[in-house]
Amino acid sequence: MNQEALIEMIDYTLLNPIATKEHIQIFCQETITHGFKTVFVNPYYVSFANQLLKDHNIKVGVPIGFSLGGATTKVKVAETVDAIDNGAREIDMLINLGALKSKEYNVVKYDITEVVKASQGLVTKVIIETALLTQEEKKIACSLIREAGADFVKTATGFNGGGATVEDVELLRSVVGKDFGVKAAGGIRTYDDAIKIVKAGANRIGTSNAIAIITGKTGSDSNNNGY
């Protein structure tokens, strides 16, 4: 896979909780320089990043229910609406892990469905934290996500242990089928990592290491964590 094709698949990410406006400015300039198409920042910085990137055809995405997933549906919906009002154009929500572990599958599905509705047709991805789930729970989560109308299943936040593995991506792809999105995030740090993950079935990569992946050099990644 050439560099241009890989760049198209990368969501460049800066979710460090102590990132400053200066960090965001550097991050956005790197995004412009290297041609990434989508960035993810915390809700507080969505409006600021959007102002910096709106003239460059670069989308600003936002995590919802981050990074534990335990917020109520009402809160996740409000967070989604606010983010869109501030310029967010993609939504990555964290599944209700407690409800999933409790086998309250109707709650999990409702939670996703309501955020999908609030997303107003924007691409919506659902993070399941694969490292915290059994194989069966991963399969169930994938099925619920499809039924709820989301666009992607996503491996991990990168904040709660574990990350994307070839085996997990292969499993998620086998469950959701070839026409559904699989986003791999967490621990993808090199070009070789990225290629292995894509070959396993991912069609989107979330990473704070995007510059290292495509060039072998570091950028604002040293100011980041997660993803």
Disulfide bonds with the S-S distance in Angstrom:
none
